[in-house]
Structure formats: C-alpha cells, structure tokens
Amino acid sequence: MSGSRLVYSTDGGRVPAASERGSRPPAPAGPPVPAAPNDGWVRLWRVKGGRGGKVVTVITGVPGGPDSLESLALELRRFAGAGGKVRGSAIELQGDQRERLQPKLAAMGFRVKLAGG
C-alpha cells in the first residue's frame, strides 16, 4: 500500500497531484448588461438571458460615481427585499422588481422608463 487515498478508478494512469493539474481559468464576468443611451433617463430592464432562466431587474442610466451607485443599490435592495449587486455602471436586483421600483425611483427625483421584456 502506497498511502494514497484513491479507492477506485477506471483510469489506468497515475492521478496527478493538485499542483500538477494547473489552475482553473477565470470565471466569466457574467452576461452582458443591456446598453442604453446616456440621455438622462433611468431605465429598468427585465433580463433573463444568460442567467440560467432566472429573471433579474437591471437598472441603467443612474448618474453618479461608483460610491453613489453602491449606496443607491443598497437602498433599492432593502426596499425591494431582494438580493443584487452593482455590475459596471448598472445595478442588478433579483426578480422582476420593475413595477415596485419605478415609483420609488421617481420619488427620488429620477426620470424613469420601463425598458425591455
């Protein structure tokens, strides 16, 4: 007995050590976010493609820098009671939250349009 932990294998070759297998390729950055013109409108997209059949609400066109985008995303996640994250210059929230978020964003002073899906 050589002290290896391999119990059964149909492969006749030697099992490479973890250091010999190489590293994993980097995970993809995720599905693309819908592109919208920079015309002062905040757009709420309903997107399903590339997410394993799950529906997400993508918010694009929000003015401000990364810090203001993060704080707005946090507030909208709490308001909607859903998970989400900031990806690039867009906010993604789990589920179709467009009808719930439109009046909230309008009350915050944004001009809002429902777009896509």
C-alpha positions as CSV (number, residue, x, y, z in Angstrom):
1,M,0.0,0.0,0.0
2,S,1.5,3.3,-1.1
3,G,-0.6,5.6,1.3
4,S,-2.7,7.1,-1.4
5,R,-6.3,7.8,-0.7
6,L,-7.6,6.7,-4.2
7,V,-10.2,3.9,-3.6
8,Y,-11.3,3.1,-7.1
9,S,-10.6,4.3,-10.6
10,T,-11.3,3.1,-14.1
11,D,-8.4,5.1,-15.3
12,G,-5.2,3.1,-15.7
13,G,-2.9,6.1,-15.3
14,R,-1.5,7.9,-12.4
15,V,-3.6,10.6,-10.7
16,P,-1.8,13.9,-10.9
17,A,-1.3,15.9,-7.7
18,A,-3.3,19.1,-7.2
19,S,-0.2,21.2,-8.0
20,E,0.3,19.4,-11.3
21,R,-3.3,19.8,-12.5
22,G,-3.0,23.6,-13.2
23,S,-5.2,26.3,-12.2
24,R,-8.8,27.0,-13.3
25,P,-9.4,29.5,-16.0
26,P,-11.0,32.7,-14.6
27,A,-14.8,32.7,-14.3
28,P,-16.7,34.6,-16.9
29,A,-17.7,38.1,-15.9
30,G,-21.4,37.2,-16.4
31,P,-23.9,38.0,-19.0
32,P,-23.8,41.4,-20.6
33,V,-25.8,44.3,-19.2
34,P,-28.2,46.0,-21.7
35,A,-26.8,49.1,-23.3
36,A,-28.9,52.3,-23.0
37,P,-28.3,55.8,-24.3
38,N,-27.0,58.3,-21.9
39,D,-30.0,60.7,-22.2
40,G,-30.8,61.4,-18.6
41,W,-33.4,58.6,-18.2
42,V,-33.0,55.8,-15.7
43,R,-34.1,52.5,-17.4
44,L,-35.5,49.4,-15.6
45,W,-34.8,46.3,-17.7
46,R,-36.2,42.8,-17.2
47,V,-33.5,40.4,-18.3
48,K,-33.5,36.7,-18.3
49,G,-30.9,35.6,-20.8
50,G,-27.6,34.0,-19.7
51,R,-28.7,33.7,-16.1
52,G,-29.9,30.1,-16.0
53,G,-33.6,31.1,-16.6
54,K,-33.6,33.5,-13.6
55,V,-35.2,36.9,-14.1
56,V,-33.3,40.0,-12.9
57,T,-34.1,43.7,-13.0
58,V,-31.2,45.8,-14.4
59,I,-31.2,49.5,-13.6
60,T,-29.1,51.6,-16.0
61,G,-28.5,55.3,-16.6
62,V,-28.1,56.3,-13.0
63,P,-25.9,59.4,-12.7
64,G,-23.0,59.5,-10.3
65,G,-19.9,57.6,-9.4
66,P,-19.3,54.1,-8.0
67,D,-19.9,55.2,-4.4
68,S,-23.3,56.7,-5.1
69,L,-24.2,53.7,-7.2
70,E,-23.3,51.4,-4.3
71,S,-25.4,53.4,-1.8
72,L,-28.4,53.5,-4.2
73,A,-28.1,49.8,-4.8
74,L,-28.1,49.1,-1.1
75,E,-31.2,51.3,-0.6
76,L,-33.1,49.6,-3.5
77,R,-32.2,46.1,-2.3
78,R,-33.6,46.9,1.1
79,F,-36.7,48.5,-0.4
80,A,-37.4,45.6,-2.8
81,G,-36.4,42.9,-0.3
82,A,-34.2,41.2,-2.9
83,G,-30.6,40.5,-3.4
84,G,-28.5,42.1,-6.0
85,K,-25.2,43.8,-6.9
86,V,-23.6,46.5,-8.9
87,R,-22.0,45.4,-12.2
88,G,-20.2,48.1,-14.0
89,S,-22.5,51.1,-14.3
90,A,-25.6,49.1,-13.7
91,I,-27.5,47.8,-10.7
92,E,-28.9,44.2,-10.8
93,L,-31.7,43.1,-8.5
94,Q,-33.0,39.5,-8.3
95,G,-36.5,39.0,-9.7
96,D,-38.8,41.3,-11.7
97,Q,-38.9,44.4,-9.5
98,R,-39.7,47.0,-12.1
99,E,-43.3,47.8,-11.1
100,R,-42.1,48.2,-7.4
101,L,-39.0,50.3,-8.2
102,Q,-40.5,52.7,-10.7
103,P,-42.4,54.9,-8.2
104,K,-39.6,54.7,-5.7
105,L,-37.0,56.0,-8.2
106,A,-39.5,58.7,-9.4
107,A,-40.0,59.8,-5.8
108,M,-36.2,60.1,-5.5
109,G,-36.1,62.5,-8.4
110,F,-35.1,60.3,-11.3
111,R,-36.9,60.2,-14.7
112,V,-37.7,56.5,-15.1
113,K,-38.7,54.4,-18.1
114,L,-39.5,50.7,-18.1
115,A,-37.5,49.0,-20.9
116,G,-37.1,45.5,-22.2
117,G,-39.1,42.4,-21.5
